[in-house]
Amino acid sequence: METKPCCKEHEDCAVQPTEPRVKEEDISTLRNMDGHTAQLCVPTSNSQEQCGKMMAALETGDWEHADVKEPGGEHEDADVRKLKKTNSWKMVRFQEPSTEDELPERDSSVESFFPEYTMEEWTVATFEELFSKEDWQDITDDRLLRKKVLAPGPPDAPRPSWGQEVTTKMQCVLEDRTVVEKDRKLVFTIGEGDVNQALEECVMSMQKGEVALLLADSQYAYGLLGREPDIPPWAPLLYQLQLLDMREKPDLLTLPVADRIRIGNQKRERGNFHFQREEFNLAARAYSMALDVLTTRSRDGNQGSMETEEEEVRDYRVKCFNNLATTQLKLEQFSDALQSSQNVLSLEPSNVKALFRAGKLLSDMGQYKEAMEVLKKALKLEPTTKAIHAELSKLVRRQCGDKEAHKFQPKPSEMLGENIAPFLIPPKKRATGMSWKFILAALLVALGSLVTSVVLTARN
């Protein structure tokens, strides 16, 4: 059974990259995802006339005849990230098509794939007891990933290694024995992030045909985010697992184009899963692997695909490059994000999201002339999108260096009143009243007179 992806494809991680036109709020979202700013480049003195033209374009919204020169520039990074949970309980897995009926979305049935191995450890034992049992094997040194062999494989049966493709049968429960994962034929490649780390580590310790219980701490499963709505944060998992088959990973360039599209799309969906969890390095890796698969080129260099397949491959490559560019922005890999956006434009020159992103990156890097040309193309395709107008306005201000904004300009008198001089500093008021020194001297004189009169009275 092939499970559905964990989430709807985020397509640009915030927008739908294959749509020929974008909504205003989509690009606004995209702008908020950039996570970096730029230093302004101060123009030379002979650029005042050009700044005047650009500011006029800023007033009228007519960018067709605007021209910008290219000074140097550099960008800074400022990305504030918040962890968020995924919005689907399903796990993305990569496997061959199965003819069996799909399981219900949340299968909590009592039916077991391993009825002959129903035991206390699988049904009622607490996870704390299982982590401390002596007859379990430690897969990792930290004792947070453990297994118990229920049925060993043949003595001479091989074990899978890194990079091989394996087929397993498994089911997974929480500590309250709620079933959260079941699959009779789960196919994945070890080391490519197709499944969680617990399954990858465990199958490498198993022989072909072996049946085992696997107890995984949350750090080897879904960690502090969990997987909504069925796996809570920091939840350990208990698996029943059988290694059915193992083989070398097939050469993807020898596969039919339809199979490459299926595998590449699954890798892309896995990238979407990681992106929603803000695991951006894993997301970028998944998108890159998807791009390696999504090609119509064969091993001998020939193009052996139909026109419809080529168009489908191109569409998926556009999605992957757009998603990869957004992920690289999150990782503050701005040059790589610009290259990914340009790769989108080489496949689909009218992709507004790629135009907007490339223009913004070029502007942040100080390449104002190229940025203006790219943003003009985006504006021509989406003339009503305020985000593009805003970016063009910011580009003009950067070119002018905000020179006018830094000048001191007194406010006109009509803003303050007809007969009021602006910013008139009133003179300091002179102090009024007697000085404290004068008061002190008067007190001393009075005191001296009193003492003198007392002395004279005493003598008389």
C-alpha positions as CSV (number, residue, x, y, z in Angstrom):
1,M,0.0,0.0,0.0
2,E,1.3,3.4,-0.9
3,T,0.6,6.1,1.7
4,K,-0.3,9.6,0.8
5,P,2.1,12.5,1.5
6,C,2.2,14.1,4.8
7,C,0.9,17.4,3.5
8,K,-0.4,19.1,0.4
9,E,2.5,19.9,-1.7
10,H,3.6,23.4,-0.6
11,E,4.8,24.3,-4.1
12,D,7.4,26.9,-3.4
13,C,7.0,26.2,0.2
14,A,4.5,29.0,0.3
15,V,3.0,29.4,-3.2
16,Q,2.0,27.2,-6.1
17,P,5.0,27.4,-8.5
18,T,3.4,25.9,-11.6
19,E,0.5,28.4,-11.8
20,P,1.1,30.9,-14.7
21,R,-0.2,33.7,-12.5
22,V,0.2,34.4,-8.8
23,K,-2.1,35.9,-6.3
24,E,-1.0,39.0,-4.5
25,E,-1.0,37.3,-1.1
26,D,1.1,34.5,-2.4
27,I,4.0,36.8,-3.4
28,S,3.5,38.7,-0.1
29,T,4.0,35.4,1.7
30,L,7.0,34.7,-0.5
31,R,8.5,38.1,0.4
32,N,8.2,37.3,4.1
33,M,10.0,34.0,3.6
34,D,13.2,35.6,2.3
35,G,14.7,36.2,5.7
36,H,17.4,38.6,4.7
37,T,18.0,42.3,4.1
38,A,20.6,44.3,2.1
39,Q,22.8,47.3,2.7
40,L,22.1,50.3,0.7
41,C,24.5,51.4,-2.0
42,V,25.2,55.1,-2.1
43,P,25.2,56.5,-5.6
44,T,27.6,59.0,-7.1
45,S,26.9,62.7,-7.5
46,N,26.0,62.4,-11.2
47,S,23.0,60.1,-10.4
48,Q,20.7,62.9,-9.2
49,E,19.0,63.2,-12.5
50,Q,18.5,59.5,-12.7
51,C,17.1,59.4,-9.2
52,G,14.6,62.1,-10.2
53,K,13.4,59.9,-13.0
54,M,13.1,56.9,-10.8
55,M,11.2,58.7,-8.1
56,A,8.9,60.0,-10.8
57,A,8.3,56.3,-11.8
58,L,7.7,55.6,-8.2
59,E,5.0,58.2,-8.1
60,T,3.2,57.2,-11.3
61,G,3.8,53.4,-11.3
62,D,5.3,53.5,-14.8
63,W,8.4,51.4,-14.8
64,E,8.7,50.8,-18.5
65,H,11.1,53.6,-19.1
66,A,12.9,53.5,-15.8
67,D,16.6,52.6,-15.9
68,V,18.9,51.7,-13.0
69,K,22.7,51.6,-12.9
70,E,24.5,48.8,-11.0
71,P,26.7,49.7,-8.0
72,G,28.1,47.1,-5.7
73,G,26.2,45.8,-2.7
74,E,25.9,43.0,-0.2
75,H,23.3,41.4,1.8
76,E,22.8,40.6,5.5
77,D,20.9,37.8,7.1
78,A,18.1,38.1,9.5
79,D,15.8,35.1,9.7
80,V,13.6,34.5,12.8
81,R,12.3,31.0,12.7
82,K,9.5,29.3,14.7
83,L,9.1,25.6,15.0
84,K,5.7,24.4,13.8
85,K,4.0,21.0,13.7
86,T,3.0,19.3,10.6
87,N,-0.7,19.3,9.7
88,S,-1.1,15.7,8.7
89,W,-0.5,12.4,10.4
90,K,0.5,10.5,7.3
91,M,4.1,9.6,6.7
92,V,5.7,10.0,3.3
93,R,7.3,6.7,2.2
94,F,8.8,5.8,-1.1
95,Q,7.7,2.4,-2.4
96,E,6.6,0.5,-5.4
97,P,2.9,0.6,-6.4
98,S,0.8,-2.0,-4.6
99,T,-2.4,-3.6,-5.9
100,E,-3.8,-4.0,-2.4
101,D,-6.6,-1.9,-1.1
102,E,-5.6,1.3,0.8
103,L,-5.9,1.3,4.6
104,P,-8.3,3.8,6.2
105,E,-6.7,7.1,7.1
106,R,-6.3,6.2,10.8
107,D,-6.2,2.4,11.2
108,S,-6.6,1.6,14.9
109,S,-8.0,-1.9,14.2
110,V,-6.9,-4.9,16.3
111,E,-5.9,-6.8,13.2
112,S,-2.2,-7.5,13.3
113,F,0.3,-8.2,10.5
114,F,2.0,-10.6,12.9
115,P,-0.7,-12.6,14.7
116,E,1.7,-15.4,15.6
117,Y,3.9,-13.0,17.5
118,T,1.2,-11.4,19.8
119,M,2.9,-11.2,23.2
120,E,2.8,-9.1,26.4
121,E,5.6,-6.8,25.1
122,W,3.6,-5.9,22.1
123,T,0.2,-5.6,23.8
124,V,0.5,-4.3,27.4
125,A,4.1,-3.7,28.6
126,T,5.1,-0.2,29.3
127,F,7.9,1.4,27.3
128,E,9.8,2.1,30.5
129,E,9.9,-1.6,31.2
130,L,11.0,-2.4,27.6
131,F,13.8,0.2,27.7
132,S,15.2,-1.6,30.8
133,K,14.8,-5.2,29.8
134,E,18.0,-7.3,29.6
135,D,16.9,-9.6,26.7
136,W,16.7,-6.6,24.2
137,Q,19.6,-5.6,22.0
138,D,20.9,-2.1,21.9
139,I,21.2,-0.8,18.3
140,T,22.8,2.5,19.4
141,D,25.1,3.2,22.3
142,D,22.7,5.5,24.0
143,R,20.2,2.7,24.6
144,L,17.4,4.8,23.0
145,L,17.0,2.4,20.0
146,R,16.5,-1.2,20.9
147,K,15.2,-4.4,19.3
148,K,14.2,-7.9,20.3
149,V,14.5,-10.6,17.7
150,L,11.3,-12.6,17.5
151,A,12.3,-14.9,14.6
152,P,15.8,-14.9,13.2
153,G,16.6,-15.2,9.6
154,P,18.6,-18.1,8.0
155,P,22.1,-18.3,9.4
156,D,23.7,-17.4,6.1
157,A,21.2,-14.6,5.3
158,P,22.8,-11.3,4.4
159,R,22.2,-8.0,6.1
160,P,21.4,-4.8,4.1
161,S,24.0,-2.0,3.8
162,W,24.0,1.7,3.2
163,G,22.5,2.7,-0.1
164,Q,20.6,-0.6,-0.8
165,E,16.9,-0.8,-1.4
166,V,14.9,-2.8,1.1
167,T,11.3,-4.1,1.4
168,T,9.8,-4.5,4.8
169,K,6.5,-5.3,6.5
170,M,5.8,-3.3,9.6
171,Q,3.2,-1.8,12.0
172,C,3.8,0.8,14.7
173,V,1.9,1.7,17.9
174,L,2.1,4.3,20.6
175,E,2.5,3.4,24.3
176,D,-1.3,3.2,24.6
177,R,-1.2,0.8,21.6
178,T,-2.9,3.1,19.2
179,V,-1.9,2.0,15.7
180,V,-0.2,5.0,13.9
181,E,1.5,3.2,10.9
182,K,0.9,0.0,9.0
183,D,2.3,-1.1,5.7
184,R,2.6,-4.6,4.2
185,K,5.1,-3.6,1.6
186,L,7.2,-0.6,2.6
187,V,10.1,0.0,0.1
188,F,12.8,2.5,0.8
189,T,16.5,3.2,0.2
190,I,18.7,3.2,3.2
191,G,20.4,6.6,3.7
192,E,18.1,8.7,1.5
193,G,15.8,9.9,4.3
194,D,12.8,8.1,2.9
195,V,11.7,7.0,6.4
196,N,12.6,8.0,9.9
197,Q,16.1,7.2,11.4
198,A,14.8,4.4,13.6
199,L,13.7,2.2,10.7
200,E,16.9,2.9,8.7
201,E,19.1,1.9,11.7
202,C,17.1,-1.1,12.5
203,V,17.0,-2.7,9.1
204,M,20.8,-2.5,8.8
205,S,21.0,-4.7,11.9
206,M,18.5,-7.3,10.6
207,Q,19.0,-10.4,8.4
208,K,16.7,-11.1,5.5
209,G,13.6,-12.8,6.8
210,E,14.1,-11.7,10.4
211,V,11.1,-10.6,12.5
212,A,11.8,-8.2,15.4
213,L,10.3,-5.7,17.8
214,L,11.8,-2.2,17.6
215,L,11.6,0.3,20.4
216,A,12.5,3.8,19.3
217,D,12.9,6.9,21.5
218,S,11.4,10.1,20.0
219,Q,14.7,11.5,18.9
220,Y,15.0,8.6,16.4
221,A,11.3,9.1,15.3
222,Y,9.4,12.4,15.2
223,G,11.1,14.3,18.0
224,L,9.7,17.4,19.7
225,L,7.3,18.2,16.8
226,G,5.6,14.8,16.7
227,R,3.3,14.2,13.8
228,E,-0.2,15.7,14.0
229,P,-2.8,14.5,14.8
230,D,-1.8,11.0,15.9
231,I,1.8,11.1,17.2
232,P,2.3,13.6,20.1
233,P,5.6,15.5,20.7
234,W,8.4,13.4,22.3
235,A,6.5,10.2,21.8
236,P,8.5,6.9,21.6
237,L,7.3,4.3,19.2
238,L,7.1,0.5,19.2
239,Y,7.4,-1.4,15.8
240,Q,6.9,-4.9,14.7
241,L,9.1,-5.3,11.7
242,Q,10.1,-8.0,9.1
243,L,12.8,-7.6,6.5
244,L,11.3,-9.1,3.4
245,D,13.8,-8.4,0.7
246,M,17.0,-6.4,-0.1
247,R,18.7,-5.5,-3.4
248,E,21.0,-3.0,-5.0
249,K,19.4,0.4,-5.8
250,P,18.5,0.4,-9.5
251,D,20.1,2.8,-11.9
252,L,17.5,5.5,-12.2
253,L,18.5,6.4,-15.8
254,T,17.6,2.9,-16.9
255,L,14.1,3.1,-15.5
256,P,11.1,4.1,-17.7
257,V,10.3,7.8,-17.6
258,A,7.0,7.1,-15.9
259,D,8.8,5.4,-13.0
260,R,11.3,8.3,-12.7
261,I,8.4,10.7,-12.4
262,R,6.8,8.7,-9.7
263,I,10.0,8.3,-7.7
264,G,11.0,12.0,-8.2
265,N,7.6,13.2,-7.1
266,Q,7.8,11.1,-4.0
267,K,11.2,12.6,-3.1
268,R,9.7,16.1,-3.7
269,E,6.8,15.3,-1.3
270,R,9.3,14.1,1.3
271,G,11.0,17.5,0.9
272,N,7.7,19.2,1.5
273,F,7.3,17.1,4.7
274,H,10.7,18.2,6.0
275,F,10.1,21.8,5.0
276,Q,6.9,22.0,7.0
277,R,8.8,20.7,10.0
278,E,11.5,23.4,9.3
279,E,14.1,20.7,8.7
280,F,15.5,22.7,5.9
281,N,18.7,20.8,5.3
282,L,16.8,17.6,4.9
283,A,14.3,19.4,2.6
284,A,17.0,20.7,0.4
285,R,18.5,17.3,0.1
286,A,15.2,15.7,-0.8
287,Y,14.6,18.3,-3.5
288,S,18.1,17.8,-5.0
289,M,17.5,14.0,-5.1
290,A,14.2,14.6,-6.8
291,L,15.9,16.7,-9.5
292,D,18.5,14.0,-10.1
293,V,15.6,11.6,-10.9
294,L,13.4,13.9,-12.8
295,T,15.0,13.7,-16.2
296,T,14.1,12.2,-19.6
297,R,17.8,11.5,-20.4
298,S,18.8,7.8,-20.6
299,R,22.1,6.2,-19.8
300,D,23.2,6.3,-23.4
301,G,22.4,10.0,-23.6
302,N,19.3,9.6,-25.8
303,Q,16.0,11.2,-25.1
304,G,13.6,8.2,-24.9
305,S,10.3,9.9,-23.9
306,M,7.1,11.1,-25.3
307,E,6.2,14.8,-25.5
308,T,3.6,14.5,-22.7
309,E,6.2,12.9,-20.4
310,E,8.7,15.6,-21.2
311,E,6.2,18.2,-20.3
312,E,5.3,16.5,-17.1
313,V,9.0,16.2,-16.1
314,R,9.5,19.9,-16.9
315,D,6.6,20.8,-14.6
316,Y,7.9,18.8,-11.7
317,R,11.4,20.2,-12.2
318,V,10.0,23.7,-12.0
319,K,8.3,22.8,-8.7
320,C,11.4,21.3,-7.3
321,F,13.6,24.2,-8.3
322,N,11.1,26.7,-6.8
323,N,10.9,24.7,-3.6
324,L,14.6,24.3,-3.4
325,A,15.1,28.1,-3.9
326,T,12.8,28.9,-1.0
327,T,14.5,26.3,1.2
328,Q,17.9,27.8,0.3
329,L,16.6,31.2,1.3
330,K,15.7,29.7,4.7
331,L,19.3,28.4,4.9
332,E,20.6,31.8,3.9
333,Q,22.2,30.4,0.8
334,F,21.4,33.4,-1.3
335,S,23.6,32.7,-4.3
336,D,22.3,29.1,-4.5
337,A,18.7,30.4,-4.2
338,L,19.3,32.8,-7.1
339,Q,20.7,30.0,-9.2
340,S,17.7,27.8,-8.5
341,S,15.4,30.7,-9.5
342,Q,17.3,31.2,-12.7
343,N,17.0,27.5,-13.4
344,V,13.2,27.8,-13.1
345,L,13.2,30.7,-15.6
346,S,15.3,28.6,-18.0
347,L,12.4,26.1,-18.0
348,E,9.5,28.5,-17.6
349,P,10.4,32.1,-18.4
350,S,7.0,33.5,-17.4
351,N,7.1,32.0,-13.9
352,V,6.2,35.0,-11.8
353,K,7.3,33.6,-8.5
354,A,10.8,32.9,-9.8
355,L,10.9,36.3,-11.5
356,F,9.9,38.0,-8.2
357,R,12.4,36.0,-6.1
358,A,15.3,36.5,-8.6
359,G,14.6,40.2,-8.8
360,K,14.5,40.6,-5.0
361,L,17.8,38.6,-4.6
362,L,19.5,40.7,-7.3
363,S,18.3,43.9,-5.7
364,D,19.6,42.7,-2.3
365,M,23.0,41.8,-3.9
366,G,23.3,45.3,-5.4
367,Q,22.8,44.3,-9.0
368,Y,20.2,46.9,-9.6
369,K,20.1,47.0,-13.4
370,E,19.4,43.2,-13.6
371,A,16.9,43.4,-10.8
372,M,15.0,46.1,-12.5
373,E,14.7,44.1,-15.7
374,V,13.5,41.0,-14.0
375,L,11.0,42.8,-11.8
376,K,9.7,44.7,-14.9
377,K,8.9,41.3,-16.5
378,A,7.1,40.1,-13.3
379,L,5.1,43.4,-13.2
380,K,4.2,43.0,-16.9
381,L,2.7,39.5,-16.1
382,E,1.1,40.7,-12.9
383,P,0.5,44.4,-13.1
384,T,-1.9,44.5,-10.1
385,T,0.4,42.7,-7.6
386,K,1.3,45.2,-4.9
387,A,4.3,43.1,-3.8
388,I,6.1,43.7,-7.1
389,H,5.3,47.4,-7.0
390,A,6.7,47.6,-3.4
391,E,9.9,45.8,-4.4
392,L,10.4,48.1,-7.4
393,S,9.8,51.1,-5.1
394,K,12.4,49.7,-2.7
395,L,14.8,49.2,-5.6
396,V,14.5,52.8,-6.6
397,R,15.2,54.1,-3.1
398,R,18.2,51.8,-2.9
399,Q,19.5,53.2,-6.1
400,C,19.1,56.7,-4.9
401,G,20.6,55.7,-1.6
402,D,17.7,57.3,0.2
403,K,19.7,60.5,-0.2
404,E,16.7,62.8,0.0
405,A,15.5,61.1,3.1
406,H,18.8,61.8,4.9
407,K,18.7,65.5,4.1
408,F,17.3,68.0,6.7
409,Q,14.2,69.5,5.3
410,P,12.2,71.9,7.4
411,K,8.5,71.3,7.3
412,P,6.4,73.8,5.4
413,S,4.8,76.5,7.5
414,E,1.3,75.5,6.4
415,M,1.7,72.2,8.3
416,L,2.2,74.1,11.5
417,G,0.1,77.2,10.9
418,E,0.3,80.3,8.7
419,N,2.3,82.6,10.9
420,I,4.5,80.0,12.7
421,A,8.1,79.7,11.7
422,P,9.0,76.0,11.5
423,F,11.5,74.6,14.0
424,L,12.0,78.0,15.7
425,I,14.0,77.4,18.9
426,P,12.7,79.7,21.7
427,P,15.4,81.6,23.7
428,K,16.2,80.4,27.2
429,K,14.2,82.0,29.9
430,R,16.1,84.1,32.4
431,A,15.8,83.0,36.0
432,T,13.4,85.1,38.1
433,G,13.5,85.7,41.9
434,M,16.3,86.3,44.5
435,S,19.5,84.4,44.5
436,W,20.1,81.9,47.3
437,K,23.4,83.6,48.1
438,F,21.6,86.9,48.9
439,I,19.2,85.0,51.1
440,L,22.1,83.3,53.0
441,A,23.9,86.6,53.5
442,A,20.8,88.2,54.9
443,L,20.3,85.4,57.4
444,L,23.9,85.7,58.6
445,V,23.5,89.5,59.1
446,A,20.3,89.0,61.1
447,L,21.9,86.3,63.2
448,G,24.9,88.5,64.0
449,S,22.6,91.4,65.0
450,L,20.7,89.1,67.4
451,V,23.9,87.8,69.0
452,T,25.2,91.4,69.5
453,S,22.0,92.6,71.1
454,V,22.0,89.7,73.5
455,V,25.6,90.4,74.6
456,L,25.0,94.1,75.2
457,T,21.9,93.4,77.2
458,A,23.8,91.0,79.4
459,R,26.5,93.5,80.2
460,N,24.1,96.2,81.2
